[in-house]
Amino acid sequence: MPKIEVNEQLFYSLVGKRWPNRDAFEEALTCAKAELDEDSDKSQPEAERVLKIELNDTNRPDLWSTAGVARQLRIHNGGGIPKYSFFSRPGAIQESKQYRVVVDPALKDIRPYIAAYVVSGKAIDDSGLKDIIQTQEKLCWNFGRKRRSIAMGVYRTSLIKWPVKYIAADPDATKFIPLGLEEKLSLREICEKHPKGQEYGYIVSSYKKFPYLTDSAGETLSFPPVINSARIGAVEVGDSELFVEMTGTDLESLTLAVNMTACDFADMGFTVHPVTVEYPYDTPFGKTVTFPYYFQKPTFCSLKRVEKFLGEALSGPDCVAALKRMGCDAELVEDSEAGTSEKTPGLRVYPPEYRNDFLHAADVVEDVMIGRTLPSFTPLKPRDFTIGRLTPITQFSRRVKELMIGLGYQEMIYNYLGSGKDFIEKMNRDGSQIIRISNPMTENYEFVRDSVLASLMISESVSAHAVFPHKIFEVGKVAYRDQSENYGVKTRQHLGFVHAAADANFNTVASQLQALFYYLSRDYDVEEVQDSRFIPGRAAAINYKGNRIGVFGELHPQVLENWGVAMPCTACEVDLEALL
C-alpha cells in the first residue's frame, strides 16, 4: 500500500488542527483509510519533522499527498467542502488567457494526451517542493503504471514562451540538455545513456518518433515520459510560477491526476490558472479541452440499499451530512438504480473534483459509513449459529496436494494477478479468454490468470542454477471468460505441475498423470490436441465423463525460449472442480 512522508508543520497548517495525542490522531486518520506508520522525531526542529502515513486503500489516489490527506481530515472534522473556481465543466469553460498547448497530429498513435495548468501567487518552499516531488513519484509510479499511462512534469513558467507545443520529434535529430547532465543528448541517446532514459525510455523507444515538449521559441521543456530539460524543467525553492503538465494514454485518468494536483496546489495557497489544450483529433472530452476539467458523473444510491448494507435505517439528511463530511455534494431524490426500473427515494452523489472512485451504489454506502464514523453504529451480536467446515473442493484440493508431494513434487504459491507479457506473450497464447483489469495500478498486475502454467514457468525461469530435476506444482484459482455465467466470468480451482529434466518427455508426464488419477479413483481418456503452448503431436487433452478438463504434454521450444529455460519441460493442468 502507498506510504507518504508529510512535513508535520505543513500538514497541520493545512488541516487547521492538532490532536492531543497519537491515539486521537490515529483515530482521525481512519476517515482517510490511513494509519500512522511512524511518528515524527520530536528532537528535530518543528519545520523539519516528518510524519510517515500509510494509506490502506489504492482507489483514492487523491490521498497520496500531504494536501490530500489534510483535506480529507479537515473536511471530516467540519471544515466544509472546498470550492475550486478554476475548473471547467461541460457547458462552462474557464478562460485560459495566453496559456495554450498545441498538440501534433502525429502523437495520436504514440502518446496522444496532455493536460496542464499553471500555478502562481507564492514562492514554493522546501517542504512544498519535496511534497510535489513525492506526489509526482506516487502518482506516476502507482496510478500512472510506472509512467506508461501518466507522466508528470513541472516547469518554470517565467522561462516559457506561449503557446507550448507537444510534438512528435525525430529521436536522432532532436537534442537538448536533460536534467542532471551538462551536455546535449539526442532523445535516443537519452534512452541509452541517462539513468531515467534507461529506466523509462522503453515506453516510447519502439516508435519512429518520440513525444517532445517545447515552447513557441523552440526551448525544450521535456522529453515525456522520461526527463525534463536542465533549464526550464529544473524547478527550485523560491520559484513562484509553475507550469504543470501530464502526458499519457488515458485521458480520463490523466484528467483526474491533473485535478488532484491542482486542488493540492490551491489548498497550499497557490492560484491555479487554466490551460487550454488544442487537439487535432477527437478525444473523449472534445478537440479543445481546458484543464483542470470536471468530468465525473453523479451516482445514485437508494436509502434501502444503505439500510441493507449497514444494517441500520438512516434518514436522508443524515446520509447527506455523512457524505458531505467525505467531501461529496449530495441531494435527496427519487430515481432508479442501475439495472432496475423502479424509482425509489435515495441519494444522488456528486463526486468532488479530485475523486472518481464511485463505480456503483456500494461506494456511496461506504462513504456514508466512514462519514458517519464506525463507532456511531450500534453493535449487534450475531443472530445465527453456524459451524465452520471446509468446502468439498478444499478437502479435495488438500488430497491432491498430498498425492503430488508423494509423487515428488514441491508445492508453490503464486499471485493470481500478473502481466500480459507473462500470461499471454511468453506462453504463446492469443489471450482471447483472459480477463484484464480495467484500471490496473501497475502493468505487473494487469491480468487475472486463466492458467496455472504461466505462474509455474515464472519459477522455472529463475531456477537454472538449482539441481535438476525440478518438479513443482500449484493448486489454485484461475478465472476466464464464459458467457454462460451471469457475470461472463468463471472461476475454477486448477492443478498445474511442471517437470524440468533432461529426460522429461511425453511418457513421463503421462505416467505421472496416470498415477494421480489412480490414487484419486478417477477414470479418464486422452486425445491428441493442438495447443500453442505444447509441441504439436506431443500434447493431449484430458477428458473426464465426456468433458475436456485439462491438457498435458511437452512444452514448446518457443515457450521455453521465451522464459529463458534451457532444459526440456513437461507440463499438465487439470480442472479439479470437474473431478468432484
C-alpha positions in Angstrom: 0.0 0.0 0.0 1.2 3.6 -0.7 3.2 5.3 2.1 3.8 9.0 2.1 6.1 11.3 4.2 4.5 14.6 5.2 6.1 17.6 6.7 4.5 17.9 10.1 4.3 21.7 10.1 2.8 21.9 6.6 0.4 19.1 7.3 -1.1 20.6 10.5 -1.3 24.0 8.9 -3.4 22.6 6.1 -5.6 20.6 8.4 -6.1 23.5 10.8 -5.9 21.3 13.8 -3.6 19.3 16.1 -4.7 16.3 18.0 -3.8 15.9 21.7 -2.1 12.5 21.4 -1.2 9.8 19.0 -4.3 7.7 19.7 -6.6 10.5 18.8 -4.6 11.3 15.6 -4.7 7.7 14.5 -8.5 7.6 15.1 -8.9 10.7 12.9 -6.8 9.1 10.1 -9.4 6.3 9.7 -11.6 8.7 7.6 -8.8 8.6 5.0 -8.4 4.8 5.4 -4.9 5.6 6.7 -2.8 4.9 9.7 0.3 6.5 11.3 3.3 4.3 10.2 5.9 6.3 12.0 5.6 9.4 14.3 7.9 12.4 13.9 11.2 12.8 15.8 10.4 15.4 18.4 14.1 16.1 18.9 14.2 17.8 15.5 13.2 21.4 14.8 9.4 21.6 14.1 9.9 22.7 10.5 11.9 19.5 9.7 9.7 16.9 11.5 8.2 14.3 9.2 5.2 12.0 9.7 5.0 8.7 7.8 1.5 7.8 6.9 0.4 4.5 5.3 -2.7 4.5 3.0 -4.7 1.3 3.2 -6.7 1.8 0.0 -5.5 2.2 -3.6 -8.7 3.6 -5.1 -8.2 7.1 -3.5 -5.0 8.4 -5.2 -6.1 11.9 -4.1 -4.9 10.9 -0.7 -1.3 10.2 -1.8 -0.1 13.7 -0.9 0.2 15.9 2.2 -2.5 18.2 0.9 -4.8 15.3 0.0 -4.8 13.6 3.5 -5.0 17.0 5.2 -8.0 17.9 3.0 -9.9 14.8 4.0 -9.2 15.3 7.7 -10.2 18.9 7.5 -13.5 18.2 5.8 -14.3 15.3 8.0 -13.7 17.4 11.1 -16.2 20.0 10.0 -14.1 22.2 7.7 -16.7 22.3 4.9 -16.3 21.3 1.2 -13.7 23.5 -0.5 -14.8 25.3 -3.7 -12.4 25.4 -6.6 -13.4 28.1 -9.1 -10.8 27.3 -11.7 -12.5 24.1 -13.0 -14.0 23.9 -16.5 -17.2 21.9 -16.8 -19.3 20.8 -19.7 -21.0 24.0 -20.9 -19.0 26.2 -18.6 -15.4 26.6 -19.8 -12.9 28.8 -18.0 -10.8 31.5 -19.6 -7.2 30.3 -20.1 -5.8 33.6 -21.4 -2.4 33.0 -23.2 -1.9 29.6 -21.6 -2.3 27.1 -24.5 -0.8 23.8 -25.6 -0.9 22.8 -29.2 -0.8 19.0 -30.0 0.9 17.4 -33.0 -1.4 15.1 -35.1 1.4 12.5 -35.2 1.1 11.9 -31.5 -2.3 10.2 -31.8 -0.8 6.7 -32.0 2.2 7.4 -29.8 1.3 9.2 -26.6 -1.9 11.1 -27.5 -3.0 13.1 -24.5 -1.7 16.0 -22.5 -3.4 18.0 -19.7 -1.9 21.0 -17.9 -2.4 24.1 -15.7 -0.3 27.0 -14.3 0.1 28.0 -10.7 1.3 31.3 -9.2 0.9 33.6 -6.3 3.6 32.5 -3.8 7.1 31.2 -3.8 7.5 27.5 -3.3 9.4 26.5 -0.1 11.4 23.4 0.6 8.6 21.3 2.2 6.3 22.2 -0.7 8.9 21.2 -3.3 9.5 17.9 -1.6 5.8 17.2 -1.5 5.4 18.0 -5.2 8.2 15.5 -6.0 6.7 12.9 -3.8 3.2 13.3 -5.3 4.8 13.1 -8.8 6.5 9.8 -7.9 3.5 8.2 -6.2 1.0 9.2 -9.0 3.2 8.3 -11.9 4.5 5.0 -10.4 1.3 3.6 -9.0 -1.7 5.3 -10.6 0.3 6.0 -13.8 1.6 2.5 -14.2 5.3 3.4 -13.9 4.8 6.5 -16.2 3.2 4.4 -19.0 -0.3 5.9 -18.7 0.6 9.1 -16.7 3.9 11.1 -16.5 4.1 14.5 -14.8 6.4 17.4 -15.4 6.8 20.7 -13.6 8.5 23.8 -15.1 9.4 27.4 -14.6 6.6 29.4 -16.2 8.7 32.6 -16.4 11.0 30.9 -19.0 8.2 29.7 -21.3 7.1 31.4 -24.5 3.5 30.5 -25.1 1.9 28.5 -26.7 3.6 25.3 -25.6 3.9 22.7 -28.4 3.5 18.9 -27.8 5.0 17.3 -30.8 6.4 14.0 -32.3 10.1 14.6 -32.7 12.9 12.8 -34.6 14.7 10.9 -31.8 18.1 11.3 -33.5 17.9 14.9 -34.7 16.3 16.4 -31.6 18.8 17.3 -28.8 18.7 19.1 -25.5 20.5 19.1 -22.1 18.5 16.8 -19.8 18.1 17.4 -16.1 21.2 16.1 -14.2 23.6 16.5 -17.1 25.6 19.3 -18.7 25.8 18.1 -22.3 23.3 17.9 -25.1 22.0 14.4 -26.0 19.6 13.3 -28.6 16.3 11.7 -27.5 17.6 8.3 -28.5 20.9 8.9 -26.6 18.9 9.9 -23.5 17.2 6.5 -23.6 20.6 4.8 -23.8 22.7 6.9 -21.5 20.7 8.8 -19.0 19.6 6.9 -15.8 16.0 8.0 -16.3 16.2 7.1 -20.0 17.4 3.6 -19.1 14.5 3.2 -16.7 11.6 4.7 -18.7 12.8 5.0 -22.3 11.3 1.7 -23.2 7.8 3.2 -23.0 8.4 5.1 -26.3 11.6 3.7 -27.8 9.7 1.4 -30.2 8.1 4.3 -32.1 9.7 6.1 -35.1 9.1 9.4 -33.4 9.2 10.4 -29.7 7.0 12.7 -27.7 8.6 16.1 -27.1 7.5 19.2 -25.3 8.8 22.6 -26.4 7.7 26.3 -26.3 7.0 28.6 -29.2 10.6 29.8 -29.1 12.0 26.3 -29.5 13.2 26.0 -25.9 12.9 22.4 -24.6 10.6 21.7 -21.7 11.0 17.9 -21.6 11.1 14.5 -23.3 8.0 12.9 -21.8 7.7 10.5 -20.1 11.4 10.3 -19.5 13.2 13.5 -18.3 12.8 17.3 -18.1 15.2 19.8 -19.5 18.0 21.2 -17.3 16.8 24.8 -17.8 13.1 25.2 -17.9 12.5 21.9 -16.1 14.7 22.5 -13.1 12.3 23.8 -10.5 13.9 25.1 -7.3 12.9 26.5 -4.0 11.8 30.1 -4.4 10.2 29.7 -7.9 6.8 31.4 -7.8 5.2 30.5 -11.1 5.0 26.9 -12.3 3.7 25.1 -15.3 2.4 21.6 -14.5 1.7 19.1 -17.3 0.9 15.4 -17.6 1.1 13.3 -20.6 -0.4 9.8 -21.1 -2.5 7.3 -22.9 -5.8 7.5 -21.0 -7.4 11.0 -20.9 -9.8 10.3 -18.0 -7.1 9.1 -15.7 -4.8 11.9 -16.8 -7.6 14.5 -16.2 -8.2 13.1 -12.7 -4.5 13.3 -11.9 -4.4 16.9 -13.0 -7.5 17.7 -11.0 -6.0 16.1 -7.8 -2.7 18.0 -8.0 -4.4 21.3 -9.0 -6.6 21.0 -5.8 -3.4 20.3 -3.8 -1.8 23.5 -5.0 -4.9 25.5 -4.4 -5.1 24.2 -0.8 -1.5 25.2 -0.3 -2.3 28.8 -1.2 -1.4 28.9 -4.9 -3.6 30.5 -7.6 -4.4 28.0 -10.3 -4.7 29.2 -13.9 -6.5 27.0 -16.5 -4.6 25.9 -19.7 -6.4 25.1 -23.0 -5.1 22.1 -24.9 -5.9 22.1 -28.7 -6.1 18.6 -30.1 -6.1 17.9 -33.9 -8.1 14.7 -33.3 -11.2 13.7 -31.3 -10.8 12.9 -27.6 -13.4 11.8 -25.0 -13.8 15.5 -24.0 -13.7 17.1 -27.4 -10.9 18.6 -29.6 -10.4 21.6 -27.3 -10.2 21.0 -23.6 -9.5 23.5 -20.9 -7.9 21.9 -17.8 -8.5 21.4 -14.9 -11.7 19.8 -16.2 -14.6 18.3 -14.1 -15.8 15.2 -16.0 -17.2 13.0 -13.2 -20.8 11.7 -13.3 -23.2 11.6 -10.3 -24.0 8.3 -8.7 -27.4 7.2 -7.3 -27.9 5.0 -4.2 -31.3 4.2 -2.7 -31.8 4.6 1.0 -33.0 0.9 1.1 -29.6 -0.1 -0.1 -27.9 2.0 2.6 -30.0 0.3 5.2 -29.4 -3.2 3.8 -25.6 -2.8 3.7 -25.2 -1.0 7.0 -27.9 -2.9 9.0 -29.4 0.3 10.3 -32.0 2.7 8.9 -30.6 6.1 8.3 -32.5 9.2 7.4 -31.8 11.0 4.2 -30.5 14.2 5.9 -28.1 12.0 8.0 -26.8 10.3 4.9 -26.3 13.7 3.1 -24.4 15.1 6.1 -22.2 12.0 6.3 -21.4 12.3 2.6 -20.5 16.0 2.9 -18.0 15.0 5.7 -16.3 13.0 2.9 -16.2 15.9 0.6 -19.1 14.9 -1.6 -22.1 17.1 -2.5 -25.3 15.1 -2.3 -29.1 15.6 -2.6 -32.2 13.6 -1.8 -34.1 12.5 -5.0 -36.2 9.7 -6.3 -34.5 7.6 -9.0 -33.8 4.1 -10.1 -30.6 2.2 -9.5 -28.5 0.7 -12.3 -30.2 -2.5 -13.6 -33.7 -1.6 -12.2 -36.6 0.5 -13.4 -38.3 1.1 -10.1 -37.9 4.6 -8.7 -37.1 4.8 -5.0 -36.0 7.5 -2.5 -32.3 7.8 -2.4 -29.1 9.9 -2.7 -27.6 11.5 -5.8 -24.0 12.0 -5.1 -21.7 14.3 -7.0 -18.0 13.3 -6.5 -15.6 16.1 -5.7 -13.3 17.2 -8.5 -10.4 15.1 -7.2 -12.3 11.8 -6.9 -13.6 9.3 -9.4 -14.0 6.1 -7.3 -17.8 5.9 -7.3 -18.3 2.9 -9.6 -21.7 1.8 -8.1 -24.0 2.3 -5.2 -21.9 0.3 -2.7 -19.2 3.0 -2.9 -21.8 5.6 -1.8 -22.7 3.4 1.2 -19.0 3.1 2.1 -18.7 6.9 2.2 -21.9 7.2 4.3 -20.4 4.7 6.8 -17.0 6.4 7.0 -18.6 9.9 7.1 -20.8 8.9 10.0 -17.9 7.0 11.7 -18.0 3.4 12.7 -18.3 4.0 16.5 -21.7 5.7 15.8 -23.3 2.4 14.8 -24.9 0.2 17.4 -23.0 -3.1 17.8 -25.1 -6.3 17.1 -24.5 -9.8 18.2 -24.6 -12.5 15.5 -28.1 -13.9 15.3 -27.3 -17.2 13.5 -25.2 -20.0 15.0 -23.1 -21.8 12.4 -20.3 -24.4 12.4 -17.5 -23.8 10.1 -16.3 -26.6 7.8 -14.1 -27.0 4.8 -15.8 -26.9 1.4 -15.7 -30.1 -0.7 -13.3 -28.5 -3.2 -10.9 -27.5 -0.4 -10.9 -31.0 1.0 -10.4 -32.5 -2.5 -7.6 -30.0 -3.2 -5.8 -31.0 0.0 -5.9 -34.6 -1.0 -4.5 -33.7 -4.4 -1.7 -31.8 -2.8 -0.7 -34.8 -0.6 -0.6 -37.0 -3.7 1.5 -34.5 -5.7 4.0 -34.3 -2.8 4.0 -38.1 -2.7 4.9 -38.1 -6.4 8.0 -36.0 -5.6 6.7 -32.5 -6.4 7.2 -29.3 -4.4 4.2 -27.0 -3.8 4.4 -23.4 -5.0 2.0 -20.5 -4.3 1.6 -17.6 -6.7 -0.3 -14.3 -7.2 -3.5 -14.6 -9.2 -2.7 -11.3 -11.0 0.2 -10.8 -13.4 1.3 -9.2 -16.6 0.2 -9.8 -20.2 3.8 -10.5 -21.1 3.9 -13.4 -18.7 0.4 -14.8 -19.0 0.0 -14.3 -22.8 3.1 -13.5 -24.8 5.6 -15.9 -23.2 3.0 -18.7 -23.2 2.3 -18.3 -27.0 -1.3 -17.6 -26.4 -3.8 -15.2 -28.0 -5.3 -14.0 -24.7 -8.9 -14.2 -26.0 -10.2 -15.7 -22.8 -8.1 -13.8 -20.3 -9.5 -11.1 -18.0 -7.9 -7.7 -18.0 -8.4 -5.3 -15.1 -9.8 -2.1 -16.4 -7.9 0.2 -14.0 -4.7 -1.6 -13.1 -2.3 0.2 -10.7 0.7 -1.4 -12.5 1.2 -3.5 -15.6 2.7 -6.2 -13.5 -0.7 -6.9 -12.0 -2.9 -6.2 -15.1 -4.4 -9.6 -15.9 -6.2 -12.3 -13.9 -4.5 -15.6 -14.8 -6.5 -18.2 -16.8 -3.9 -20.9 -16.4 -1.6 -22.1 -13.6 1.2 -23.0 -16.0 2.5 -19.4 -16.6 2.9 -19.0 -12.8 5.0 -22.2 -12.6 7.2 -21.1 -15.5 8.0 -17.9 -13.6 9.7 -20.0 -11.0 11.4 -22.3 -13.6 12.8 -19.3 -15.4 14.9 -18.3 -12.4 15.9 -21.8 -11.3 18.6 -22.7 -13.8 21.2 -23.0 -11.1 19.2 -25.3 -8.9 20.0 -29.0 -9.1 17.8 -30.9 -11.7 15.2 -32.4 -12.0 12.8 -29.7 -11.0 9.3 -30.9 -10.1 6.9 -28.1 -9.0 3.1 -27.8 -8.7 0.4 -25.5 -7.6 -3.3 -25.9 -6.7 -5.0 -22.5 -7.1 -7.7 -20.4 -8.7 -7.9 -19.4 -12.3 -10.6 -17.2 -14.0 -11.6 -16.9 -17.6 -14.4 -15.6 -19.8 -17.5 -17.7 -20.0 -20.7 -16.1 -21.4 -22.8 -18.9 -19.9 -22.1 -17.4 -16.4 -24.2 -14.5 -15.1 -21.2 -12.1 -15.0 -19.5 -13.6 -18.0 -16.6 -15.0 -15.9 -15.9 -18.4 -14.5 -13.6 -19.1 -11.6 -12.2 -22.6 -11.1 -9.7 -24.5 -8.9 -6.9 -25.9 -11.1 -3.9 -28.2 -10.5 -0.9 -27.4 -12.6 2.5 -29.1 -12.5 5.8 -28.8 -14.4 8.7 -31.3 -14.6 12.0 -30.0 -15.9 14.8 -32.5 -16.6 17.0 -33.8 -19.4 14.8 -36.8 -19.8 11.4 -35.1 -19.4 9.1 -36.2 -22.2 5.5 -37.1 -23.0 5.7 -40.5 -21.5 6.9 -39.2 -18.1 4.1 -36.7 -17.7 1.6 -39.3 -18.9 2.7 -41.7 -16.3 2.6 -39.1 -13.5 -0.9 -38.1 -14.6 -2.0 -41.8 -14.6 -0.6 -42.3 -11.1 -2.5 -39.2 -9.8 -5.8 -40.3 -11.3 -5.3 -43.9 -10.0 -5.0 -42.7 -6.4 -7.9 -40.3 -6.9 -10.0 -43.3 -8.2 -11.0 -41.5 -11.3 -11.0 -42.8 -14.9 -10.1 -40.6 -17.8 -9.5 -40.6 -21.6 -7.0 -38.7 -23.7 -7.0 -37.5 -27.2 -4.5 -35.5 -29.3 -4.9 -31.8 -29.1 -3.4 -28.7 -30.7 -2.2 -26.2 -28.1 0.2 -23.4 -28.9 2.0 -24.0 -25.5 3.0 -27.5 -26.4 4.9 -29.3 -29.2 2.5 -30.5 -31.9 2.0 -34.2 -31.6 3.3 -34.2 -28.0 0.2 -32.8 -26.3 -3.1 -34.4 -25.2 -6.4 -33.3 -23.8 -7.7 -34.9 -20.6 -11.4 -36.0 -20.9 -13.5 -37.0 -17.9 -17.1 -38.2 -18.3 -17.1 -36.8 -21.8 -15.8 -33.3 -20.9 -12.4 -31.8 -21.5 -10.9 -30.9 -18.2 -7.2 -30.4 -18.8 -4.2 -30.8 -21.0 -0.7 -32.2 -20.7 2.4 -32.7 -22.9 5.9 -31.3 -23.7 6.2 -27.5 -23.7 7.0 -25.9 -27.0 10.7 -24.8 -27.5 9.5 -21.3 -28.3 7.8 -21.2 -24.9 11.0 -22.4 -23.2 13.0 -19.8 -25.1 10.5 -17.0 -24.1 11.1 -17.9 -20.5 14.9 -18.4 -20.9 14.6 -22.1 -19.9 17.2 -24.4 -21.5 16.0 -27.7 -20.0 13.2 -29.7 -21.6 9.9 -29.3 -19.6 6.7 -31.2 -19.5 3.5 -29.7 -18.0 0.0 -30.6 -17.1 -3.1 -28.7 -16.0 -6.3 -30.1 -14.7 -9.6 -28.6 -13.6 -10.1 -30.1 -10.1 -13.7 -29.0 -9.7 -14.6 -31.1 -12.7 -13.5 -34.2 -10.9 -15.8 -33.7 -7.9 
